[in-house]
Amino acid sequence: MQKRAACKESHPNLWDISSAGHISAGDDSLISAVRELQEELGLTVPEENFQLKSQTKQQFVLHDGKYIDNELVDIYLVQMDVDLSTLKLQVEEVSDVKYVHWTELKRMVQNKDPAIVPGDYKEILSICEKQFAN
């Protein structure tokens, strides 16, 4: 997970799934995913390492209902061993990183942990359970 920077407009200083961003005009979601991982964490990962796991729609209401964010969300999984101390965090986006087992994320969501970005984690948890539960 990555901790959102204190300067972020939405959900500053909260832990979020790693890594996310918006698609630039003319790009597709895979190109954007590769770019966001490089920008936010300093990881250069080849496109072939990204596994598209899901495509969903989500809506977030922010700023006491003043802002409605409608998103098409493509979820990719990248599996690799990374020494967190080698990451180059984009300070405008990320203030910290940590490994969290998917079962711990599930517990955090179930307990409505105030340290994580509120949201719908059902799809992510479903993907993790299918991929990693033995």
C-alpha positions, 0 to 999 in steps of 0.5 A: 500500500502507499500512503497518500501525500499530505498535500493531496486534495482528497484523502491526504495521509491515508493508506491506499492501494498502490498505484493509481492514476488517471488516463491521459488523452490518447493513452490506454489504461495499460500505458497509464498503469506503467507510467503511474508505477514509474512516476509514483514509485520509481518502478520500471515494469514492462507492459507484459508483467501487467495482468488485467484482472478487472474492468469496473465502474465506480462513483465517489462523492467527495467534498460533502457532495460538491464533487462527484467522481465517476470512473472507469477502473481497470485493475492490473496485477503485477507480481514481483519482489521489491525492496521497499527501501529502493523505491523513489517515491514521488513526494507530491503523491506518496509519503510512505509505502508498506506491504500489507497481506490481502487478508490484512487489507480485508480486515482493515476494510471490514473494520472500517479502518480510518487509516485507509482511503474509504471506498469499495474494495470488493473487486480488489479483495475478490481478485486477491482471494482468487489469486492468492488463497490456497 
